[in-house]
């Protein structure tokens, strides 16, 4: 069982990201007062300002932020301080080039961007520890400081590390894990292509090879190593900060990015987790939103669900407030009127009690000159600032639901071993990424809210039993611990739905020599006789289920029963395996398992949700068109219904029981028209 989070916001509140070093000191007080006037109560500062405190090695000066904090104190603004370790100063990388990260071929990344360091450089760890201690010892006791952000977007930009320091640390990581080279060679299958290691010094982080094809089992361990390195780097800073932070102040970092166990990082290092939400990425010039079938900006609800699995009551450290873009990439249009509100309420609907806009004013210099903030270069009031004021008024009206929990109809199971293996294995990737997207889309279009449910080392069956249905789309890597947990869930009354390739591999990523679904076979009473991708020369494959033809996706396991309790629900109705079982249901004590031999589409997922009784659980309360999202939060046995219209057209909803519109405090019932991008929040009476 995971520990409870250490910090929660008591009320819904707004913030913004502010960089006093970018602006004339004469603007500071005016800026802070304008923020407060439009409901912004907290600012994040300093995460890129190492040189403002240590302009040269060993020379420390605090005057700049001392002066800024005096202005802060005058206005009453609250401050989240960032540790400045994402952008080491030029003097550091010039004097100590060993701190630089490298490409896979060993060429170092140079000064001039950000995140060009490597976590495992002893020198960088030393200097980071020192600057964090200097920041914390001087600023943490300030009465207006309320929290600390570690680094910035850990593993953003790049999450691969190939310096000499990384190789040294990788060897230590492997020695701790395997103890002996024999154990490592066995886990990595190094007998293949004559890769056997006879000394630890022969092992390196993955290096450039023909086709960039590295040993998959080595690469899987390397990803685990990268995650471990990032967490150790975060924990080093957290440990220092805890020596100085005031009681009631929090430690966070903003994510979430790849090759990182965010759950472990949160449990070991943080008080609360924060996320950076940029739904406008869906409308960048490189995208095709008119012809997209992935829900465009609405798909950020999937990411927010992931964040909620890490930290149920999270914050948004960077919320979209303008067009995103650098001078080198990511050209994008400005958010349309109403979209700032829509995206902010999307975050709140999924569990955010703090929303901080990026950024206060668009920067006039540097790579991010097109990453627009609330204000534009000219510093005049504009429609975005007016929209922030409306968001301020909105959160005041709905504040009673702060701290409420999200109500999901079912859960989508994930685990880090399978996430990381899908980065290594393109066969795995194609299945998993598509199935997860399609399950999410089906959940959205049918208004069947879902949670992401991670299988962690300390996950207990009680956590799983909150969900009447759990879908584990493609659990290729299956351990005895995960299998036992899932069996307990089924035996105690849950319904588990698994898809193709379940149980194909062990935790090292090697294929097992037992029939799939491997360690779950005794509860599924099923067997995979054969399997295949649906090739480009094939027509779509279907199965017949209760007289209805349903597609089975891009990969098919051909199934068979192995026990008396197993019942064939559907058979393939096309391709060479026509007539073979495609779906088998097996009862197991109080629950059941459904083994589906295919991959998930939005159509077959809808059928699964209906069959298992979790489809559209709120349809008797509220009816919505597909263009609108429904989120439900609960607090003190009261339900709050969020309705979000992502369309540029009016949408009609139908409220079937009397509710209260929290914006107006008036009763709401019957058919109601939502304007383009409009959102509504109702309290059930």
N, C-alpha and C positions, 0 to 999 in steps of 0.2 A: 504494500500500500504506500503510495507516494505521500510525502509530508504535505500538510496544508501550507498554502502560500503565506508568506510572512507579512505581506502588506496588501491592503485594499484601499482604494479611494472611497471616502465616505459619501461623496457627491459626484455627480457628473460635472466635469470641468473641462476648460479649454486652455490650450497653451500654444506656443509657437517657438520656432527655432530662430535664435538671434545671435548675430556675430558682431559684437561691439568693435572688434578689431577691423572690421570692414568699413566702418562709418566714422565720420567726424564726431568728436566728442560732443559737439554742440547739438547733435541730433538725439543723443541718448535719452534725455529726460522727456523730450517730446514724443519719441517713439514709445517709451514705456507707458506714458500717459494715454496715448492713442490706443495702445493695446488694451489697457484696463478699461477704457471707455467702451470698447466693443466686446468685453467679456473675457478677454485673455488674461489669465491670472498667473500663469507660470511660463517661464522661458527656459530653453536649454541653451547652454553656452559652452564654449572653450574646447570642444572635442578636437579641434584642429589648431590649437594655439600653443603648442609646446614652446616655441621661441619667445612668446610673450612672458614666460616665466624663466626660461633658461636660454637666453639669447646666444650664449657661448658656453662651452662645456664647463660645468662647475660654477658658473656665475648665475645666481638666482636673484630675481627682482620681482616684487609683487605689486609694484605701484599701479600697473595698468588695471588689473582686475580689482585691486583695492579701490581705485577711483570709480570704476564702474559699479561696484557693489555699494558704494556710498549713494550713488544715484538710485540704485535699486531700493535701498533702504528708505530713501526719501519718498518713493512712490508706493512702496508696499508690495512690489512685485516679488513673486517667489521664483527661485532659481533651481534648476537641475544642472549640476556641474558635470561636464564630460571629462574623462581622463584623455589626454591628448596623444595617445599612443598609436593611432591609425596613420599619423603623418609625422614620421621622425624628421627633425630639422636637417638642413643641408650640412651643417658642421658635423653631425653625427654620421651620416652615410658617407661623407667624404673621408673622415678620419678612420672609420671602422667599416670598410666595405663588406666585411664578413656578415654584417647584419642584413644584407640585401637578399631577397628571394631571387631564385633563378628560374629560367625556363627549363623544360625537361632536358634540353641539350647542354645545360650548364651555363648559358649566357645570363649574367645577372640583369635584373631590372634596375634601371637607374632612377635617380631623383627627378621629380618633376610631376609625378602623379600622386597617388595615395596607395596605401596598403602594399608598399613595395618591400616591406620587411619580412623576415621569417621568424616564427614563434620560437624556434629552437636555438637561435643564436644566444649563447651565454652572455655575450656582451649586450645584446639588445634586452635581454631579460633584466640584466643588472641596471641598465640605464632607465628602462621603463619603471622598474621598482622604485628607483630613486625619484623620478619625476612625479609618480603617483603619490609617493609619501610627501613630497614637497607641496603638491597641490592640496592634499587632504589635511596635512598638519596646519596649513595656513588658512584654508578657506572653510573647512568642514563645520567649524563652530559658529560661522556667521548665522545670525538669526533668520535671514531670508533664504538660506540654502535649505532645501527640503529633500534633495535626492542626488544620486550620483549615477551617471551612465558610464560603464566601462567600455573604453575604446569606441568604435563606431562601426556597426554592421559587420560583425566578425564573420569572416569568410566571404564577404562581398568582393566583387571585382575578380578575385582569384581565390581558389581554395585548393591549390596544388603547390607544393613546396619541394624544391629540388636543390637546395644548397648543400654544402658539405656538412653544415650543422644538422640539417635534417637527416642526412644519412647516418650520422653518429647517433642521433636520438632514435632513429628508426631501429637501429641495431639494439639499443638498450630496451626499447619497447618489445622487440621480438624475443630477446633473451628472458625478459620477465614473463612473457606469455608462454613460451615453449620450453624454456630451461635448457633443452638440448637441441643440437642440430638434427639429430635423427627425428625428433618430434616435428620440427619445422619442415624437414624434407618430406615427411609423410603427409603433413597437412597441405603442403603446396603441390604435391604430386610432381616433385622436381625430377623424377625419373623420366618424365616426358621431355623430349627434346634435349636430354642430357644437361639438365640445369642443376644437378645435385651440388649442394654446398658442403665444403669440408672445413671451412673456417668462417667465423662471423664476419671477418673483414672482407669476405667475398660478396657480401650482401650490400646492395645499395637501394635507395629509393628507386622506383621505376625510372628507367632511362630510355632515351630514344632508340627505337628498334625499327626493323623493317615493318612497314604498315602501322607503326606505333602499336603493335600488338604485344603486350606484356603478359606475363603469367597471370591469369585471372585471379588465382588464389592469393598470390603475392599482392596484387592490386587491391583486392578486398581488404586484406590486412593493412595495406597502406592507407586506405580511406579511414579505417578504424584508428590508425595512428594519427592522421590529420585531425580527426575529431578530438582525440585524446590530447593532442598538443594544444589545440585551441582552448579546450576546457582548462588545462593546466595554466595557460596564459591568463585566462579570465580569473581563475581562482587565486593566482598570485596577486592580482590587483584587488580582488575582493577582500582577501585576507588583510591587506594593508589598509584598505578603506575602513574595515570594521574596527580598527584601532582608534578611529577618529570621528566617525559619523555620530551625530546627536541621536538620542533615543527618539524613535518615531520617524526618522529619515530612512529612505529606502535606497537600495542598490539595484540597478537594472542594467540591461544592455538591449540593443535594438536589433532584431533579426527579421526573418529567419532565412538562413542560407544553407547551401549544400555542404556535404561532408562534415556535418556537425550534429551531435546528439543534443538537441536543444532541451530535451527533458532533463537529462543528466546535468547539463550546464546550469539550468535553472535551479534544480534541487541542491547542487553543491555550491553555487556561487551567488545566487541572486535572491532578492526579496520579492520581486515581481518582474514579469517579462513584458517587453514592449515590442511593437512591430511597426514597420514602415509600409504604409498602404498607398499604392499608386495605381488606381484603376484606369487612369488615363493612358497607361501603356497599351491598352486595347485599341486605342485610336491613333497610335503613331503611324507615320507615313509608310512604314515598312509592313504594316498590317493590312488586312482586307476585311474590315468590320462589316461591310455590307453583305458579304457572302460567307461570313464566318458562321460556324454552327457550334461555337464553344461558349456562347453567352457574353462575349466581350467583357465589359467592365464588371458584369455580374459575377464572373468567375472568380473575382477576388474574395467572394464569400467562401470559396473553397479554402483559400489561404487563411482566412480569418478563422475558419473552423479548425484548421491545423494549429493555429496559434492558441485557440481555446483549449486544445488538448494538452498543450504545454502549461498553460496558466489560465484557469477558468475566468478570472477577473483581471484582464490585461489592460495595458494602455497602448495608445498609438503615439509613437514618438514623432513620426513624420506622416502627416495626412495630406493628400493631394490638395493643393490650393491654386495651382496654375498649370500652364503647359510644361511638360517635362522635356528636357533635352540638354545636351552638351553641344559645344561647338563642333564636335567630331561625330556625333551620332544622336539618334533618338528624336528626330524632328517630330513635333506633335502639335495639334490644334489646342487652343485654350478650352478649358471646361466651359460648357454651355451654361446659361443661367439655370440654376437649380441643381446642377450636378455636384457642386461643392457640398450642398446640403445632403443630397442623395448619398454621396460617398461617406460623409461623416456619419450619417444615420446608419449606413450599412455597417460601419465599424461598431457603433453602439449596439445595434440589433444583435450582433454576434458576440458581445461580451465586453466591449471596451467601455470603461468608465472614465477614461481620460483620453482626450483627443487633442493632439498638438499639430498645428499646421506647419508644413514646410513651404516656405520660410516666411519671415515677416516682410522682407523687401527683396526683390530680385537683385542679385549681385551684378555689379557693373563691370566686373573683371573676372578673369580666370576661365577655367573649363566650363563652369556651370552658369555662364551668362544667359543661357536660355532655359535654365531650370527656374521657372517663374514662381514667385511668391505671391502673397496676398497683395502687396503693393507692387507697382511697376517701377521702372527706373526713375520716373518723374516725381514719385513720392506723393502724388495726389490721391485723394479719396477716389474710389472706383467701385464698380459693381461687386467685385470680389469682397471688398471690405464691408459693403452693405450686406452681402450674403453672410459673412461672419457674424454680423450683428443679429441677423435672423436666426442663425444657429444658436447664438447666445440665448436669445429669447426662447427658443425651442427647448434647449436642455433644462432651462429653469422650469418650464411647464411639465416636463416628464421626469424630473429629478427623483420622484418617489420610487422609480424602478431601479435606481442605482444599486448595484450589488446583487441584482437578481440573477438567477441561473438560467441557462439556455435549455429549452425543452426539445429534445431530439426524438424522432420516431424510431430510428434505428442507428446502428453504428457501422462504420467502415473500418475494418482492422488494418493496421499497418505495423511494421516493426523495422528497426534500422538495418538489420542484416539484409532484409529483402530490398529495402530502398537502395542500399549501397551496392548490392549485387546487381540491381537493374542498371546501375551506372557502368558496371563492368561487362555485362552480358546483354548484347543487343536483342537476343531472342526474348529474354526476360523483360527488357525495357519496353519493347513494342507491345507486349501483352498488358503489362501493368499500367503503363501510362495511359493507354487508351481506355482500359476498363475503369480505372479510377475516374477519369474525366467523364465517361458516359454514366457511371453511377451517380456522380454529383449532378450532372445535367438532368437525369431522370428525377432525382430528389427535388431539384429546383422546379422543374416544369409541373410536377404533380403535387407540389406543396407538401412534401413529406420531409421535414427538416432532419438533417443527419449530423452526427458527430463523427470525428476521426477518433478512433480508439487505438492507442498504441499498446502493444505487448512489450512491457519492460521487465527487467529482472525482478522488480518488486510488485508487479501487477497481481492483484488478488481476484479470485473469482467473483467476489461481491461487486467489484467494479464493473465486471462484464454483465452481471445479471441485471443491471439497470436497463439493459436493452433487450426487448423481446426478440430482435433479429440482429445478428452480426454477420456481415459479409466479409469474407477473407478472399479477395479476388484470385490472387495467384501467390500463395505462400510457398514458393519454391523451396526456400531454406526453412527447414522445419527442425527444431530441436526437441529433445524429450521434454524440456521444461515447458515450451510453448504448447506442445501436443497435450501434455497433462492438464494444462490450464484450460484449453479448449474442450477437452473431454469432460472436465468438471463442470464447465458452463452448460454443456448439453445435458449431462446427467441431472443437473439441478433445475432444468426447465427451459433452457434457452434453445433458440433455433439458429443453427450455424449453417451458412451457405458458403460453400467453397467452389472455386472455379478450376480451370485447366491448370495442369502442371503442379498442383499442390503436392508437396512432399518429394520433389524431384532431387533435392540436394541436402547435404548436411551444412553445418554452420561455416565450414571452410569454403563452401561453394562447389564442392565435388558432388557429382551425381552418385546417388546411392544405388546399390545393386539389389534393391527390393522393389516390388511393384508399387506404383503410385496408387493411392495417396500416402504411401509410406507409413509414418508413425500414427496416422489417423485411420488406417485401414480397418482396425478392429471395431471402430464405432461407425464408420461409413458402410462397412460390409460391401465394399465396391473394389473394383480392380480396373486399371487402365491397360487394355490389351494392345492398343496401338494409338498413334497420335500423328498429327500433321498440321502444318500451316495451311491456310486456304490460299493457294497460289494465284498469281495474276491471270493464269489461264482458266481458273475455276470460276463458276458462278457462285454466288452467295449460298452458303449451306443453311438449311433450315431444319428444325425439329417439329414434330407434330405433338402438341400438348393440348389435351382435351379438345381435339378436333380443330385446333388453330395452328397455322404455320407460323413459327417464330424463328428469326435468324439466330445463329449460334456464334456469330462473331468471326474473328480472323484466325483462330486456332481451335482445333477440336481434338479432345481426348475421346477415344472410342471406349466406352465403359462396359462393364459386366458386373452382375451381382455375385456375391460370395457367401451370403448368409440368408437365413430364413426371414429376417426382419426387413430385408432390403426390398424396396418396391420400385419398379421402373415407372417413372412419371412421364417420360417423353422419349421418343426414338428419333434418330436422324431420318430425314425424309428425302435426302438427296446425297450426291456424291457416292463413291464406291462403298461407303459404309452405311448406306441406306438400310434402315431397319435395326441397326445396332442401338443400344441404349445411349441416350444423350444426357439423361438426368435420372438420378436415383435418390430416393428418400428412404431414410432409415430411422426408426424410433430407437431411442436410447434412454431407458429409465423415464425421467420426467420430460425429456426434450427430444429433439430430432436433428438430424443432419441431412442437408440436401447437397449432393455432389453433382455439380453441373460441369459437363465436359467441355464447355466452350468458354469464350470470353464475353464480356458484358457490353451490351449496347443499351441505349436509352430505352428502346422498345422492350427488350427482354427483361431489363431491370424493372420496368413498370409492372410487367407481368409477375415477377418475383415478389415485389412489394405487395401486390394485390393478393397473391396466393398466401403469403405469410401474415396478412392482416394488418399491415402497417401503412398502407397506401392512404394518403390524404387524411390524416387523423383529425383534422380540424374542419372538415367539409361541412359538418352540421352547424358550425359556428360562423364560418366565413367562407365565401366562394370568391375565387380570384381567377383572372385570366393568366395565361402562361407568361405574359410580359411582366408580371409582378412577382416579387419574392415575398414569402411569408416567413417571418421569424417569430418565435414565441419565447418569452422569458417569464420566469416565475419567481415571486418573492412573497413570503408570508401567506402562501396558499392563494395568492392573487396572480392571475395571468395577464400578461401584457402582449398584445399583438402588434407587430411591426409590419406594415405593408409598404413596399418600395416599388415604385413604378420606374423601371429602367428605360422605358420607351419615350420617344419624342412625340408620342401621340397620347391623347386622353385614353384612360382605361376605366372600365366600370367594375366595381366590386359589389358584392352583396353580403351584408351583415345579417345573419339569421337569428341572432340573439342580441338583446340589448347590451350595448357597451358604452363606455364613456370615452369621448374624444379628448385626450389629455391636452391638446392644444387649446381647446375652447371650453373644456369642462362641461360640454353639452352631451346629451344622450345621442347615440348614433345607432341607427337601425335601417334596414332596407338597402336599396341601391344607392351607391355613392360614386360620383365621378372624380377620378384623380387626374389632375393636370399632368402634362409632360414632366417627367422627373420628380413628381411630387411624392412625398412620403407621409404616412399617417401612423399614429401610435394610439392604440385603444386599450382601455382597461376593461376586462370582463367583469360584469357585475353579478 
